[in-house]
Amino acid sequence: MKAIALLEVQAMVAAITGLDAMVKAADVKLIHVEKRLGGRLVTIVVEGEVSAVQAALAAGAAAAAEVGNVKGCEVIARPHPDVMKFLTTG
């Protein structure tokens, strides 16, 4: 079953640290990065199997919290196709 994980952090360094931990922890693929406020708020989205994105999100949130502020994180199992269109535009 496919799923996505969203990790929103304050600051680009925390985002990169979190993403590095996510892709090293599990078989997930980066599908979207959203930068707001000049990179001061960054959302990373990865996809993979439910168990993989859960493991990746746990690792990413923990790593990002060591160097910055985690603002939010969530796993969405079986995201609706319209959600995926929103994330993969451009």
Rosetta constraint file for C-alpha pairs under 8 A:
AtomPair CA 1 CA 49 HARMONIC 5.52 0.50
AtomPair CA 1 CA 50 HARMONIC 6.23 0.50
AtomPair CA 1 CA 77 HARMONIC 7.39 0.50
AtomPair CA 1 CA 78 HARMONIC 6.67 0.50
AtomPair CA 2 CA 47 HARMONIC 7.09 0.50
AtomPair CA 2 CA 48 HARMONIC 5.48 0.50
AtomPair CA 2 CA 49 HARMONIC 4.64 0.50
AtomPair CA 2 CA 50 HARMONIC 5.95 0.50
AtomPair CA 2 CA 77 HARMONIC 6.32 0.50
AtomPair CA 2 CA 78 HARMONIC 5.53 0.50
AtomPair CA 2 CA 79 HARMONIC 7.85 0.50
AtomPair CA 3 CA 47 HARMONIC 5.68 0.50
AtomPair CA 3 CA 48 HARMONIC 5.63 0.50
AtomPair CA 3 CA 49 HARMONIC 5.67 0.50
AtomPair CA 3 CA 50 HARMONIC 5.11 0.50
AtomPair CA 3 CA 53 HARMONIC 6.77 0.50
AtomPair CA 3 CA 75 HARMONIC 6.93 0.50
AtomPair CA 3 CA 76 HARMONIC 5.54 0.50
AtomPair CA 3 CA 77 HARMONIC 4.18 0.50
AtomPair CA 3 CA 78 HARMONIC 5.29 0.50
AtomPair CA 3 CA 79 HARMONIC 6.42 0.50
AtomPair CA 4 CA 45 HARMONIC 6.64 0.50
AtomPair CA 4 CA 46 HARMONIC 5.56 0.50
AtomPair CA 4 CA 47 HARMONIC 4.34 0.50
AtomPair CA 4 CA 48 HARMONIC 6.55 0.50
AtomPair CA 4 CA 50 HARMONIC 7.65 0.50
AtomPair CA 4 CA 53 HARMONIC 6.44 0.50
AtomPair CA 4 CA 75 HARMONIC 5.74 0.50
AtomPair CA 4 CA 76 HARMONIC 5.30 0.50
AtomPair CA 4 CA 77 HARMONIC 6.50 0.50
AtomPair CA 4 CA 78 HARMONIC 7.92 0.50
AtomPair CA 4 CA 79 HARMONIC 7.16 0.50
AtomPair CA 5 CA 45 HARMONIC 5.59 0.50
AtomPair CA 5 CA 46 HARMONIC 5.40 0.50
AtomPair CA 5 CA 47 HARMONIC 6.39 0.50
AtomPair CA 5 CA 53 HARMONIC 5.70 0.50
AtomPair CA 5 CA 54 HARMONIC 7.24 0.50
AtomPair CA 5 CA 57 HARMONIC 6.34 0.50
AtomPair CA 5 CA 73 HARMONIC 7.27 0.50
AtomPair CA 5 CA 74 HARMONIC 5.65 0.50
AtomPair CA 5 CA 75 HARMONIC 4.35 0.50
AtomPair CA 5 CA 76 HARMONIC 6.30 0.50
AtomPair CA 6 CA 43 HARMONIC 6.64 0.50
AtomPair CA 6 CA 44 HARMONIC 5.71 0.50
AtomPair CA 6 CA 45 HARMONIC 4.62 0.50
AtomPair CA 6 CA 46 HARMONIC 6.81 0.50
AtomPair CA 6 CA 57 HARMONIC 7.60 0.50
AtomPair CA 6 CA 72 HARMONIC 7.82 0.50
AtomPair CA 6 CA 73 HARMONIC 5.34 0.50
AtomPair CA 6 CA 74 HARMONIC 5.28 0.50
AtomPair CA 6 CA 75 HARMONIC 6.45 0.50
AtomPair CA 7 CA 43 HARMONIC 5.51 0.50
AtomPair CA 7 CA 44 HARMONIC 5.19 0.50
AtomPair CA 7 CA 45 HARMONIC 6.55 0.50
AtomPair CA 7 CA 57 HARMONIC 7.01 0.50
AtomPair CA 7 CA 60 HARMONIC 7.60 0.50
AtomPair CA 7 CA 61 HARMONIC 6.94 0.50
AtomPair CA 7 CA 70 HARMONIC 7.58 0.50
AtomPair CA 7 CA 71 HARMONIC 7.94 0.50
AtomPair CA 7 CA 72 HARMONIC 6.05 0.50
AtomPair CA 7 CA 73 HARMONIC 4.50 0.50
AtomPair CA 7 CA 74 HARMONIC 6.85 0.50
AtomPair CA 8 CA 15 HARMONIC 7.65 0.50
AtomPair CA 8 CA 41 HARMONIC 7.07 0.50
AtomPair CA 8 CA 42 HARMONIC 5.61 0.50
AtomPair CA 8 CA 43 HARMONIC 4.14 0.50
AtomPair CA 8 CA 44 HARMONIC 6.35 0.50
AtomPair CA 8 CA 70 HARMONIC 6.12 0.50
AtomPair CA 8 CA 71 HARMONIC 5.39 0.50
AtomPair CA 8 CA 72 HARMONIC 5.06 0.50
AtomPair CA 8 CA 73 HARMONIC 6.11 0.50
AtomPair CA 9 CA 14 HARMONIC 6.42 0.50
AtomPair CA 9 CA 15 HARMONIC 6.00 0.50
AtomPair CA 9 CA 41 HARMONIC 5.84 0.50
AtomPair CA 9 CA 42 HARMONIC 5.46 0.50
AtomPair CA 9 CA 43 HARMONIC 6.41 0.50
AtomPair CA 9 CA 64 HARMONIC 7.32 0.50
AtomPair CA 9 CA 68 HARMONIC 7.24 0.50
AtomPair CA 9 CA 69 HARMONIC 5.70 0.50
AtomPair CA 9 CA 70 HARMONIC 4.37 0.50
AtomPair CA 9 CA 71 HARMONIC 5.13 0.50
AtomPair CA 9 CA 72 HARMONIC 6.98 0.50
AtomPair CA 10 CA 14 HARMONIC 6.81 0.50
AtomPair CA 10 CA 15 HARMONIC 7.55 0.50
AtomPair CA 10 CA 40 HARMONIC 5.42 0.50
AtomPair CA 10 CA 41 HARMONIC 4.57 0.50
AtomPair CA 10 CA 42 HARMONIC 6.29 0.50
AtomPair CA 10 CA 68 HARMONIC 6.34 0.50
AtomPair CA 10 CA 69 HARMONIC 5.31 0.50
AtomPair CA 10 CA 70 HARMONIC 6.39 0.50
AtomPair CA 10 CA 71 HARMONIC 6.74 0.50
AtomPair CA 11 CA 15 HARMONIC 6.52 0.50
AtomPair CA 11 CA 39 HARMONIC 6.20 0.50
AtomPair CA 11 CA 40 HARMONIC 4.39 0.50
AtomPair CA 11 CA 41 HARMONIC 5.66 0.50
AtomPair CA 11 CA 42 HARMONIC 6.57 0.50
AtomPair CA 11 CA 68 HARMONIC 6.87 0.50
AtomPair CA 11 CA 69 HARMONIC 7.85 0.50
AtomPair CA 12 CA 16 HARMONIC 6.19 0.50
AtomPair CA 12 CA 39 HARMONIC 5.89 0.50
AtomPair CA 12 CA 40 HARMONIC 6.47 0.50
AtomPair CA 12 CA 41 HARMONIC 7.43 0.50
AtomPair CA 12 CA 42 HARMONIC 6.48 0.50
AtomPair CA 13 CA 17 HARMONIC 6.10 0.50
AtomPair CA 13 CA 67 HARMONIC 7.48 0.50
AtomPair CA 13 CA 68 HARMONIC 7.70 0.50
AtomPair CA 14 CA 18 HARMONIC 5.93 0.50
AtomPair CA 14 CA 63 HARMONIC 7.83 0.50
AtomPair CA 14 CA 64 HARMONIC 4.66 0.50
AtomPair CA 14 CA 65 HARMONIC 7.31 0.50
AtomPair CA 14 CA 67 HARMONIC 5.68 0.50
AtomPair CA 14 CA 68 HARMONIC 5.24 0.50
AtomPair CA 14 CA 69 HARMONIC 7.43 0.50
AtomPair CA 15 CA 19 HARMONIC 6.02 0.50
AtomPair CA 15 CA 42 HARMONIC 6.32 0.50
AtomPair CA 15 CA 43 HARMONIC 7.44 0.50
AtomPair CA 15 CA 44 HARMONIC 7.07 0.50
AtomPair CA 15 CA 64 HARMONIC 6.49 0.50
AtomPair CA 16 CA 20 HARMONIC 6.03 0.50
AtomPair CA 17 CA 21 HARMONIC 6.38 0.50
AtomPair CA 17 CA 60 HARMONIC 7.42 0.50
AtomPair CA 17 CA 63 HARMONIC 6.27 0.50
AtomPair CA 17 CA 64 HARMONIC 5.65 0.50
AtomPair CA 17 CA 67 HARMONIC 7.90 0.50
AtomPair CA 18 CA 22 HARMONIC 6.16 0.50
AtomPair CA 18 CA 59 HARMONIC 7.45 0.50
AtomPair CA 18 CA 60 HARMONIC 4.03 0.50
AtomPair CA 18 CA 61 HARMONIC 6.08 0.50
AtomPair CA 18 CA 62 HARMONIC 7.59 0.50
AtomPair CA 18 CA 63 HARMONIC 5.35 0.50
AtomPair CA 18 CA 64 HARMONIC 4.55 0.50
AtomPair CA 19 CA 23 HARMONIC 6.26 0.50
AtomPair CA 19 CA 44 HARMONIC 7.13 0.50
AtomPair CA 19 CA 60 HARMONIC 6.00 0.50
AtomPair CA 20 CA 24 HARMONIC 6.21 0.50
AtomPair CA 20 CA 60 HARMONIC 7.40 0.50
AtomPair CA 21 CA 25 HARMONIC 5.93 0.50
AtomPair CA 21 CA 56 HARMONIC 7.16 0.50
AtomPair CA 21 CA 59 HARMONIC 5.75 0.50
AtomPair CA 21 CA 60 HARMONIC 4.99 0.50
AtomPair CA 21 CA 63 HARMONIC 6.48 0.50
AtomPair CA 22 CA 26 HARMONIC 6.52 0.50
AtomPair CA 22 CA 28 HARMONIC 7.47 0.50
AtomPair CA 22 CA 55 HARMONIC 7.79 0.50
AtomPair CA 22 CA 56 HARMONIC 4.21 0.50
AtomPair CA 22 CA 57 HARMONIC 6.17 0.50
AtomPair CA 22 CA 58 HARMONIC 7.98 0.50
AtomPair CA 22 CA 59 HARMONIC 5.82 0.50
AtomPair CA 22 CA 60 HARMONIC 4.76 0.50
AtomPair CA 23 CA 27 HARMONIC 6.61 0.50
AtomPair CA 23 CA 28 HARMONIC 5.85 0.50
AtomPair CA 23 CA 29 HARMONIC 7.04 0.50
AtomPair CA 23 CA 30 HARMONIC 8.00 0.50
AtomPair CA 23 CA 56 HARMONIC 6.70 0.50
AtomPair CA 24 CA 56 HARMONIC 7.88 0.50
AtomPair CA 25 CA 55 HARMONIC 6.70 0.50
AtomPair CA 25 CA 56 HARMONIC 5.41 0.50
AtomPair CA 25 CA 59 HARMONIC 6.53 0.50
AtomPair CA 26 CA 52 HARMONIC 5.22 0.50
AtomPair CA 26 CA 53 HARMONIC 7.13 0.50
AtomPair CA 26 CA 55 HARMONIC 6.38 0.50
AtomPair CA 26 CA 56 HARMONIC 5.44 0.50
AtomPair CA 27 CA 48 HARMONIC 6.69 0.50
AtomPair CA 27 CA 52 HARMONIC 5.92 0.50
AtomPair CA 27 CA 53 HARMONIC 7.88 0.50
AtomPair CA 28 CA 46 HARMONIC 6.03 0.50
AtomPair CA 28 CA 47 HARMONIC 5.43 0.50
AtomPair CA 28 CA 48 HARMONIC 4.85 0.50
AtomPair CA 28 CA 49 HARMONIC 7.69 0.50
AtomPair CA 28 CA 52 HARMONIC 6.48 0.50
AtomPair CA 28 CA 53 HARMONIC 6.40 0.50
AtomPair CA 28 CA 56 HARMONIC 7.32 0.50
AtomPair CA 29 CA 46 HARMONIC 5.21 0.50
AtomPair CA 29 CA 47 HARMONIC 5.36 0.50
AtomPair CA 29 CA 48 HARMONIC 6.60 0.50
AtomPair CA 30 CA 44 HARMONIC 7.51 0.50
AtomPair CA 30 CA 45 HARMONIC 6.05 0.50
AtomPair CA 30 CA 46 HARMONIC 4.34 0.50
AtomPair CA 30 CA 47 HARMONIC 6.60 0.50
AtomPair CA 31 CA 45 HARMONIC 5.81 0.50
AtomPair CA 31 CA 46 HARMONIC 5.43 0.50
AtomPair CA 31 CA 47 HARMONIC 6.76 0.50
AtomPair CA 31 CA 87 HARMONIC 7.37 0.50
AtomPair CA 31 CA 88 HARMONIC 6.88 0.50
AtomPair CA 32 CA 44 HARMONIC 6.10 0.50
AtomPair CA 32 CA 45 HARMONIC 5.07 0.50
AtomPair CA 32 CA 46 HARMONIC 7.04 0.50
AtomPair CA 32 CA 87 HARMONIC 6.07 0.50
AtomPair CA 32 CA 88 HARMONIC 6.69 0.50
AtomPair CA 33 CA 42 HARMONIC 7.08 0.50
AtomPair CA 33 CA 43 HARMONIC 5.69 0.50
AtomPair CA 33 CA 44 HARMONIC 4.80 0.50
AtomPair CA 33 CA 45 HARMONIC 6.32 0.50
AtomPair CA 34 CA 42 HARMONIC 5.64 0.50
AtomPair CA 34 CA 43 HARMONIC 5.04 0.50
AtomPair CA 34 CA 44 HARMONIC 6.67 0.50
AtomPair CA 35 CA 39 HARMONIC 5.00 0.50
AtomPair CA 35 CA 40 HARMONIC 7.41 0.50
AtomPair CA 35 CA 41 HARMONIC 5.96 0.50
AtomPair CA 35 CA 42 HARMONIC 4.60 0.50
AtomPair CA 35 CA 43 HARMONIC 6.57 0.50
AtomPair CA 36 CA 40 HARMONIC 6.39 0.50
AtomPair CA 36 CA 41 HARMONIC 5.14 0.50
AtomPair CA 36 CA 42 HARMONIC 6.26 0.50
AtomPair CA 37 CA 41 HARMONIC 6.10 0.50
AtomPair CA 46 CA 53 HARMONIC 7.16 0.50
AtomPair CA 47 CA 53 HARMONIC 6.47 0.50
AtomPair CA 48 CA 52 HARMONIC 6.11 0.50
AtomPair CA 48 CA 53 HARMONIC 5.85 0.50
AtomPair CA 49 CA 53 HARMONIC 6.23 0.50
AtomPair CA 50 CA 54 HARMONIC 6.15 0.50
AtomPair CA 50 CA 75 HARMONIC 7.97 0.50
AtomPair CA 50 CA 77 HARMONIC 6.28 0.50
AtomPair CA 51 CA 55 HARMONIC 6.21 0.50
AtomPair CA 52 CA 56 HARMONIC 6.02 0.50
AtomPair CA 53 CA 57 HARMONIC 5.88 0.50
AtomPair CA 53 CA 75 HARMONIC 7.04 0.50
AtomPair CA 54 CA 58 HARMONIC 6.27 0.50
AtomPair CA 54 CA 75 HARMONIC 6.62 0.50
AtomPair CA 55 CA 59 HARMONIC 6.29 0.50
AtomPair CA 56 CA 60 HARMONIC 5.92 0.50
AtomPair CA 57 CA 61 HARMONIC 5.86 0.50
AtomPair CA 57 CA 73 HARMONIC 7.35 0.50
AtomPair CA 57 CA 74 HARMONIC 7.85 0.50
AtomPair CA 57 CA 75 HARMONIC 7.76 0.50
AtomPair CA 58 CA 62 HARMONIC 6.21 0.50
AtomPair CA 59 CA 63 HARMONIC 6.17 0.50
AtomPair CA 60 CA 64 HARMONIC 5.98 0.50
AtomPair CA 61 CA 65 HARMONIC 5.99 0.50
AtomPair CA 61 CA 70 HARMONIC 6.64 0.50
AtomPair CA 61 CA 73 HARMONIC 7.43 0.50
AtomPair CA 62 CA 66 HARMONIC 6.63 0.50
AtomPair CA 63 CA 67 HARMONIC 7.25 0.50
AtomPair CA 64 CA 68 HARMONIC 5.82 0.50
AtomPair CA 64 CA 69 HARMONIC 7.03 0.50
AtomPair CA 64 CA 70 HARMONIC 6.60 0.50
AtomPair CA 65 CA 69 HARMONIC 5.46 0.50
AtomPair CA 65 CA 70 HARMONIC 5.74 0.50
AtomPair CA 79 CA 83 HARMONIC 6.26 0.50
AtomPair CA 79 CA 84 HARMONIC 6.92 0.50
AtomPair CA 80 CA 84 HARMONIC 6.74 0.50
AtomPair CA 81 CA 85 HARMONIC 6.29 0.50
AtomPair CA 82 CA 86 HARMONIC 6.33 0.50
AtomPair CA 83 CA 87 HARMONIC 6.45 0.50
AtomPair CA 84 CA 88 HARMONIC 6.09 0.50
AtomPair CA 85 CA 89 HARMONIC 6.01 0.50
